[in-house]
Amino acid sequence: MLNFKNILYPIDLDSKDNPSLRKALEFAQFLNCQMHILYVNDIEAGYRHPTDYEDAVALKVKEIIPDSILENMDIIYAVSKGDTVEEIVRYAKDNNIDLIIIGHKHRGKLFSSIFDSIDVNIIDTTLLPVLIIPEK
């Protein structure tokens, strides 16, 4: 039987609603796990958000997730700077993460052949289980 204690959800602050975040939080709540929500400010992509503080990530989460889901959860908000995939994998290792949950937006074949996908790169880089939640 799987025994998850720490779940990591890398958040995309560019997304307006993060539909996979709600499902990830509900999953963590169901399993009574600690949830880590990490925002990585990717140097290569340019700093899209001036977020260097965990409070900014918490505020974004509170804007899109109902209090009824958040009120009884053990959530750690974190920020990092660097290559997105490398930082996610490093954070997971440093914080004893058991499972990474990420959202995936379907892209066309042309887009997929030109651009790398963060979720695929995470799967290729980590040895941890990764749960992919499809988004529209």
Order of alpha helices (4+ residues) and beta strands (2+ residues): beta-alpha-beta-alpha-alpha-beta-alpha-beta-alpha-alpha-beta
